Amino acid sequence: MGTDIFAKPKGFFSFPLERPVEESVKIFWPLPVEEMHGVSEKKGQRLRRAGFKTIGDLDQASLAELIGPLGTSEGTKLFYLSRGI
């Protein structure tokens, strides 16, 4: 799944560091989990079953909440990616 905005899987979106964090929250948080780098359709389905529908949901989740449906490696990776780390 992808959108015209980011043209996933080959697209790349750069968000300038000088823009306020609040602006990035408005742009990214409402997007579906499948729009995040590293989230395939299958992984997106697992996340949705666990209650994570948007990137904002991932950003607000604890590490343990993401490890549950994804396992330690993938859950940890997504925990940091969703926070821009």
C-alpha positions in Angstrom: 0.0 0.0 0.0 1.2 3.5 -0.7 0.1 7.0 -1.3 0.8 9.6 -3.9 2.5 11.8 -1.3 5.4 9.4 -0.6 5.3 7.1 -3.6 6.3 4.1 -1.5 8.1 1.8 -2.0 10.6 3.8 -4.0 9.7 7.3 -2.8 11.5 9.2 -0.1 10.2 12.1 1.9 12.5 14.5 3.6 11.3 16.7 6.5 13.6 19.7 7.1 15.0 19.8 10.7 14.3 23.5 11.1 10.5 22.9 10.9 8.8 22.6 14.3 8.1 19.1 15.7 4.4 20.0 15.9 4.3 20.4 12.1 5.7 16.9 11.6 3.1 15.5 14.0 0.3 17.0 11.9 1.7 15.5 8.7 2.8 12.0 9.8 0.7 10.9 12.8 -2.6 10.6 10.8 -1.0 8.4 8.1 -1.7 4.7 8.1 0.9 2.4 9.7 1.7 0.9 6.2 3.1 4.3 5.1 6.0 4.0 7.5 9.3 2.7 6.2 9.7 -0.9 7.1 6.0 -1.7 7.4 4.9 -4.1 4.8 1.3 -5.0 4.1 1.6 -8.1 6.2 3.2 -6.3 9.1 0.6 -3.6 8.8 -2.1 -6.2 9.2 -0.5 -7.5 12.4 -0.2 -4.0 13.8 -3.9 -3.3 12.9 -5.0 -6.4 14.7 -3.1 -5.2 17.7 -4.9 -1.8 17.5 -2.3 0.3 15.8 -3.9 2.1 12.8 -1.8 5.2 12.4 1.8 6.3 12.7 0.7 8.4 15.7 -0.5 5.2 17.3 3.0 3.7 16.9 4.6 6.9 18.3 2.4 6.7 21.4 3.0 3.0 22.0 5.5 1.6 24.5 8.3 -0.7 23.5 6.5 -3.6 25.1 3.3 -2.9 23.1 5.2 -3.0 19.8 7.2 -6.1 20.7 4.0 -8.0 21.5 2.7 -8.3 17.9 6.1 -8.0 16.1 8.7 -9.7 18.2 11.8 -8.1 19.9 13.8 -7.2 16.8 11.0 -5.7 14.6 9.2 -4.2 17.6 12.3 -2.4 18.8 13.1 -1.2 15.3 9.6 0.2 14.7 9.6 1.8 18.2 12.6 3.9 17.3 11.6 4.5 13.7 8.2 5.9 14.7 10.0 8.4 16.9 12.4 9.5 14.1 15.4 7.9 15.8 
